[in-house]
Amino acid sequence: MSTDTKKLEGGEQNMPLRRFPQTLYLIDHITNSSRYAGTVSRQGALYSVPLEQFKRAFKTSQKHIEKEWAALATSANDHISKLDLDRLKSKEGEKPTREDALKVVDGLLGRFTTLKKKIQESKDEEELYAKRSRIRLEHLDELLSLPSQESAGFTRWSKTQLDRILVDYMLREGCFESAKNLAKEAGIQASFLQLVDVELFEQSKMIEDALERRSCVECLQWCKENNSALKKMKSNLEFNLRIQEYVELVRVQKSAEAIAYLRKHLAPASDIHLKEVQVAAALLAFEPDTLCGRYKTMFDESRWDQLIIQFRAENCILNTLTTQPTLHTVLQAGMAALKTPMCYQAENQNVKCPICIGHVYGALAEKLPNAHHVNSCLVCRISGEIMNEDNLPMALPNGYVYSQKALEEMALKHDGIVTCPRTGSQFHFIQARKAFAI
């Protein structure tokens, strides 16, 4: 693969990757390595987000430069034609003024300066995403180079990863100051901020806040900036935003403006959304407090919440972000290894099992599959510890079994008396017998 160009998937234009030689090497290294495969497989968004941002920034700047360059060429040709005409006039006795020629040159120079500034801004933006990609892939490469999970390097890497996951969760929840404070107080190196997409979530939060204020302007601008990508996704977000703006005009009974808006923004989409446009047109005949089902839902304020949910989902797809926080993913991965049918039976819950805490982890693990255990193990209901040859299972006269250590500790505190936590029955410790599982 050339370090200068790489064919984008889906037949898109070639993109320069002159700043990505290390990136390409690290991607190959990560792909071919089987060590820590499970951990790496969950980090897809970590390195794909800046690469997607780089692609989008490059294509946007390319379109702008091509458009500006074409305008410059047209303007230059017009001015050259004008100068040629002035020469003809000079032969006929009319002299072109020096000021006219200077104005032509100054105008072209100004446009070239603006274009140069735009090219520099695009270059800086692309270098930012390239640097971010390199730092993130080096973060994963550091994991792959560690000899074992017992090494000090793995502990350090895991701490950084945990902080990154927590910051990612805070950013998704809109807690930006808390996320920044965590990054600072954790004593993380400056490059840590390159491991999280702060500005991406800030933009998303700004648009969501605008939608909560009943404003579609910011989200429509976002749709315009990402128009080509949204079309490939066959997104109807922009149409839904236009419908909502139209509904708000009808709600405040601005009929003339609503009709003009319908003709300008909704009618052109009738070839795809004919039924929705027809319903929107008929909405003019109804009051906001109508009881007619179809039109009542059009005036429902919950449509704004649906727009926020749709924007959030499509923003994640567009930027290759996971739809749920990484924190939820890693928690669910761990809980799936602990969950058993007993976790949701009050009489069989374990005091040390996080899944048994129903209102916290239990709710998050409710839809997860139960862990697959080839060999069963006995867990003491009193202490939450596993019963084995070093902590023998002891059966009380009522048939319930607890660990030897837990019963001994209870007997020492109560003059040799042990109490069954299930039935409340009391026995002398010497009445307990060793239990054997077959």
N, C-alpha and C positions, 0 to 999 in steps of 0.2 A: 504493500500500500504506500502511495506517495505521501510525503509529509506536506506537500503543497496543496493537494486537492483530495477530496473524498466524495464519492457519489452518495448523495443523500438517499435514504430509503423513500420509496414511492415515486421515483423518477423526478425528484426535484433538482434544481440547478446545482452545479458543482459549487462547493464552498471552500474558500481557502482555509487550510488548517496549519498555516506556517507556525502558529504559536502553540501547536498541540503535539509536538513529537513525543514529549514525556507522557502526555495523556494517553496517546495511542498505545504506548508501551505498557503503561500501567493497566489499561483495560484488558490487554491480552494476558498480562500476568495474573490479574484477578480471575478472569474467565477460566484459565487453564489450571488454577489451583483448586485443590479439593479440601485443603485445610480450612477450617472455620467456614465451610460452605453455607451452613445454615445462617450464620450471622451476616455474612456478606450478601446473601440472597434477599435479606430484609432491608438492604441499604440502597435499593435501586433508585429511589427518588433522590438520594444524597448526591449522586453524580449526574443523574439525568436532568435535573432541574436547571443547573447552570448551562449545560450543553443546549438545552431547549431554548433558554434565554439568549444564548449566543446566536443560534440559528435565526431566531426571530429578529434580533437586533441587526444582524447582517442583512437579512432580506429587506427590512424596513429602510435601512440606510442605502442599500443598493437601489431600491425603487426611487428614493428621494434624489439620489445623485443622478440617476439616469434621467429623471424628469427635469431636474435643474440644468443638467448638461444639454438636454434637447432645447430647453428654453434659451440658454446662452447661445447655442448655435444659431437658433432662429433670430435672436436679437442681433447677433453679430452680422448675419447675412443681411438683415434689414438695414443696419447701419452702413454696411459696405455698399449696398445698392444706393443708399442715400448719398454717400460720398461720390459714387460714380455719377449720379445725377447732378451733384454740385459741380463736378468737373466739366460736365457738358455745359452747365450754365456759365461757368467761368470762361469757356471758349466763346460764349455768346456775349461776354462782357460783364456778367454778374460774378463777383468773387465770393466764394464761401468764407464765412467768418472763422477766425481761429477759435473763437469761443464755442462755436458749434462742434468743432472737431474735439475740443477738450471735454465737452459735455458727454460726447459719445464714449470717449476713452474712460472718463470717470465713472460713467454708468456701468460699463463692462467690468471695470476694475472693482467696483463695489460688489457686483454680483459674484465675481470670482473670489473675493475675500469672504463673502458669506458662505460660498460653497466650500472653501478651504476650512473654515471654522466648523462646518457641519461634518466634514470628513474627519477632522481631528477629534470631534466629540464622539463620532462613531467608532473611531479607533480606540479611544480611551475606554468606551463601554465594552467593546469586544475584548480588550486586554483585561478588564476587570473580571469578566466571566471566564476567560481563559485561566486567569490566576486562581479564581475560586474553584474551578474544576481540578486544577493541579493540586491544590491544597487538600481537597476532599479525597482525591484518589490516593494521595500520599498518606492520608489518615487511614484509609483501608489497607494500603500496602504495608503500613507499620504493623497492623494486626497479622497479616499473612507472613511477615518475617519473624514473628515471635516464636521461640522454640516450644513453649508449652503454656498452659493456662496457669501454672504455678509461678511463672516468672514475674518479677517486679514490673516489667514492661507491660504485661497484660493487665495488671491491676491499675496501672496509670492510664492505659488506653480505655479500660472499662469505665473509669471515673470520668474521663472526658466524654465518652459516649453517653453515659447516664446524664451528665449535665446537658449535653446536646439534645437528648430526648425530652428532658424537662423543659428546656427553653423552647423547643419546638411546640410542646403542648401549650405553654403559656402564650406563645404568639398566636396559635390557633384560637385561643380563648379571648384574645384581645388584651392580655395583660402585658403590654410592651415594656413598661417601666420595671415590672417585677422580673421580666426576662433579662433585661439589660443589667439589673442589679445582681441577679444570680450569676451572670457571666463574669461580672467584676469581682464579686465577693468570693467566688470559687477559686480565684487566683489563676484563672485560665489565661493562657498566652493570647496575644493580640490576634493571632490567626484564627482563634475560636469563632469570632464573628463571621468568618468566611465559611463556617460549617453550618450556618443556619441562614434562612432566607428572610431576614428582617424586613427589607423594603417590599418584598412580595406580599407578606402578610399585612404590612402597613397599608399598602394600596387596596388590598382586599377589604380590610377593616373600614377604610374610608368610604368605599363604594357601598358596603353593607350598612354603614351608618346613614349614608345619604338615602338609601332605600327605606330605612326605618323612619326617616324624616319625610317620606313620601315624595322623594325627588328621584327621577329617572335619568337626569342629565349626566351624572358621572358614569353610570353604568352604560348608557348609550355611547358615551365617548370611548369607554373601554371596548365595546362591541365594534366601534369603527376602527380602532387601532388593531384589533385582532380579527378583522372581517374575513380574510382568506382562510384562516385556521378554523373559524366557527362555521364557515360554509362547508369545509371538508367534514366537520363533525355533524353536519346537517342540524345545526342548532336552531331553535326557534326562539331563543332568548330575546333577541332584538324585537321580533314581532310581538312577543308578550309584553315587552316594555312599552311599545307603541300602543298596544291595546289599552294598557293601564293608563297611559297619559290621556288617551281619548276618553276613557271612563271618567277620569277626574274632571274633564271639561264638561261632560254630560251631567256629572253630579252637581256641579255648581251652576248648571243650566245656561252655559255659554253655547247655545245651539249653533250659532253662525260659525264660531271658531271650531267647534267639534266637527261640523260638516266639512270645513276646509281642511282640517287635520285628517279626516277620514279619506278625502280624495287624494291628499298628498302622500300620506304614509301607509295607509291600509289597503286602499284600492289596488295599488300595484302588486300586492301580495295575494290577490284573490285567486290567481291561478294555482296556488299551493294551499292557501287557507281560505277557500271560498266560504265554507260554512261559518267559520269564525267571523269573517268580514260581514256576512249577512246578519248574524246575531248582533254584531256591533252596530250596524246600521239601524236595526230595529230598536236598539236600546234608546234611541232618541224619543221614542213614544212612551217611555216608562219613567216613573218617578223613582228616586233612590230608595224609597220605603216600599217598593212594590213587593207583592207576595207571590208573584209569578216565579216559579222555581228557577228557570234558566236565567232569567234576567236579575233575579235576586242575588244569585251567586256572582254575577258580574260586578255588582256593587259591594260585594262582601270585602271587608277590610283585610281578611285573611289572605287575599291574593298577594298582598305585599310580602307576607311571610313566605309564600310559595316562590316569589321572585328571588328572595334572598337565598332560599335553599337551592334554587336552580342555578343562580349565579355562582354560589359556593361550589357546587358540584362541577360545573363546566370550567370554572377557574382551576380546579384541581386537575381535571383531565387535560386542559390546555397546557398546564405547566408540569405535567407528569407527577403531580403530588398524589399521595395516597389519600383516599377519601376519609379515613379515620386517622387520628393521631398515632404516631409510632409508639407512644406510651401504651395505648390500648392494645396494640399488636403484640408487644413484648410481654405485657401482663397476661394476655390471653394465652400466649404460648406457654408461659409458666403454669398458669392455672389449669390448662388442659392436662398437664402431667400430674396434677394433684386431685382433680375432681373425681369423686366417686358417688354412687347413688346415695350413700349414707350422709353426704354433706347436706342434704335437704330433708333429712329426717331428724327432727328435734331431739329425739331420745338417743340418737346414735352419733351426734356431732362431737367433733374432737376440739378440745379447748385450744390446741395449738395449730389447727388447720385454718388458713386464711379463707378458704372457700366456705367454711361453716359460718363465717361472719356474714350473714345473709344480706344485710343492708349495705355492705361495702363491696367486697370482692364477689360475694355470692350472686349479686345482681348482675355483675359484669360477666360472670361465668355461666349464667343460666342457660344460654343457648349453645354452649360449647359441648363437645362430646366427652364422655367419661374416659378417664385414663385407662389404657390397656395394660393390665398387670398379669404377667404369666404366672407369677407366684404371689400368693396372698401373704399379708403380714398382719400380725395382731398389734393393735395400738391401744394403750391404756387410756381409759376414759378419764381417769383422775389426773394423770401427769401429762398425757399426750405423747408419751414416749413409746417406742417400739418395744415389744416384749420378745426376747430371744434368750439364748443360753446364758447371757450375762444379766438378764433382767427377766427372770422366769415368770410365766403366767400362773397366777394363783386363783383357784376357784373357791369362792365362799360357799357356805352351806345352802344358800338360796339359788346357787347355780351361776351367778354372775362372776366374770373373770376380770381380775385387775393385775397390775404388775407387782412383783414382789417388793421393789423399792418403794413404790407409792404406799403400799400397805404397811411396810415397816416404818416409814416416816410417820404415817398416821397413828400407828400403835404407840410410838415413842411419845407423841404429844398427848395421848389420851389413855395412858396407863394400860396399854395392851389391848384397848378396844378399837375396833375398826368399824366404820359406818359405810354401808353400801349407798353410794350417791343416787342410785336409781330408785331403790325402794325405801331407803331410810332405816333399814334393819341394822341392828348392831350385833357384832360377834366378837369373840376373843380371837386374837391373831392366830393362836395355835390351832384354831378350827379350820383355817385355810389350808387347802391341799394343792399340791402341784397339779397343773393341768397339762395334758399332752394332746396336741393336734395331730390327727392322722390324715 
